[in-house]
Amino acid sequence: MIVQGHEITGPRSLRTHTLVVGSGSGGGVAAYRLAEAGVDTIVVEEGGHHVAAEFNQREEDMYPMLYRSGGQQMTSDGMISVMQGSCYGGGTVINVSDAFDIPTEVLAHWQRTYGTKEWTEKSLEASYARVHRDLNVKRINKSLVNRNNGLLLEAAQKLNWSAEVMHSNRKGCVGSGYCLLGCSYDARLGTNLTYLPWAVEKGAHVYTDVRCDRLERIDGSRWRVHCTVVERGLRAARHPLTITCERVVLAASAIFTPAILQRSGLGDGLPQLGKNLTLQPQLGMIGRFDQGDEIVHWRGAPQSVEVNEFADNTVERGLGGFRLEGIGGAIGPVLTMAPGFGREHKRFGKSMRNLSATLVLVPDQPSGAVSYQWAPDGRVAPKIDYVMQDEWKQRLKTGMRRGAELLFAAGAREIAFANQAFPSLKGPDELRRIADFPIEPGWVAFISAHNQGTCRMGTSAANSVVDQTLKVHGVDNVYVMDGSVMPTSAATHTMIPIMAAADFAIHRMLQP
């Protein structure tokens, strides 16, 4: 059963065995695996329940409908847009469907540095297999690789660089290109089309437009969870809703799960709560091609090719290098990569059919923290502080240079980055100017879609928030199953890693 907020006309009290907070990658998997095992389960999701018929492919409608803060959530310095889905299905409704596992070297780094000996390729193997099967994870059909991504593949082959077509969780894709705005064709197998409906079929109840505010301990290890039914849109409080349960699974994201724990008074003794944030900021770059050379980045699979020649995960930290990936689809985000104002910006806009769009992805180290302010009606405003390390900046500039080399090899006449003051590059002889690229607030705009780490996994409350079962240290029957448990950046797209982590943790939880 799915109950939407507008159907709740007054205060309500509910009971269940396990409450899952959040319906995205982690919450969706957890809800289904629990319900499948016969566990009485309720899911609460602050966003609304929407279906394909509502996805009208218009940015001005879809961003407010499907994204946290309409896609305008930012770091405190305004330099990074922290993008999050906030709807039934969470980020799996608005991502570009890329399906990657955690690199072997990253798992090894976690084992060495954080003691997570139980998290290995072997131990996760069955969970990955289940998730891949459930989501139809396959390599993207070459017919969906648009020219924007195809150029990267062709140029990489010309330069003898390693590159490949990605895997994704699509089925029946028509190549409309509107992935970032919700799939109007139900071709992306997010939790909204898989785990959540499957959980409902097994008896789970899903309540949308319901915000989880705090947990209250009752009767020893049982919990009374205080929630608020919110008005869709501005999310003003409408009615209180309480849920009494034996167990809570928090899957509200690396930005908001710590808020629930803190407001519940569970932060004492957990000095790492809300810290160790990784954002893996991505820098957009565009290539302008000749007028007769049409790219049309907004058709086909927006992100279908990765250039991984420089994705060095073999360093001691288990993280390093960078990747180059095609992107496209929504016009607005691509235009944010165009430099200048007025006529200069319009010049790029008029060349939209001839623009390529590429992201430079640089795995980062934990260097951020989230703190919170609560409004009287319970709404929470996160303050996302993030500091880019010098080593990360140098890898970014190396990635920019290599990316520009790639686009010039593909035939680009001009290359620009998401910076309003840095002049575009007109040829390979200008690559040296990248060394002076300013990485400062007000100059450059980054995007983050992979927030992780604020409830990281480890061996003790001194160095982490959850243990290797993903249970909160020192707190009975409260678990975290979202990107916040990653000890560092997973160094890849996070949908599959989060799903596999939730699957792994739930199977362990249900063992007699």
Secondary structure, DSSP 8 states (H G I E B T S, - for coil): -EE-GGG--S-EEEE-SEEEE--SHHHHHHHHHHHHTT--EEEEESSB---GGG--S-HHHHHHHHBGGGGT-B-TTS-EEE--B-BTTGGGGTS--B-----HHHHHHHHHHH--TT--HHHHHHHHHHHHHHTT-EE--GGGB-HHHHHHHHHHHHHT--EEE-EE-BSS------GGG--TTS-B--TTTTHHHHHHHTT-EEEESEEEEEEEEETTTEEEEEEEEE-TTT--EEEEEEEEESEEEE-S-TTTHHHHHHHTT--TT-TTTT-SBB---EEEEEEE--TTS---TTSSBSS-EEE-TT----STTS----EEEE--S-HHHHHTTS-SSTHHHHHHHHTGGGEEEEEEE----S-EEEEEEE-TTS-EEEEEEE---HHHHHHHHHHHHHHHHHHHHHT-SEEEESBSSS--B-SGGGGGGGGG---STTTB-EEE---B-TT-B-SSTTT-SB-TT-BBTT-TTEEE-SGGG-SS--SS-SHHHHHHHHHHHHHHHT--
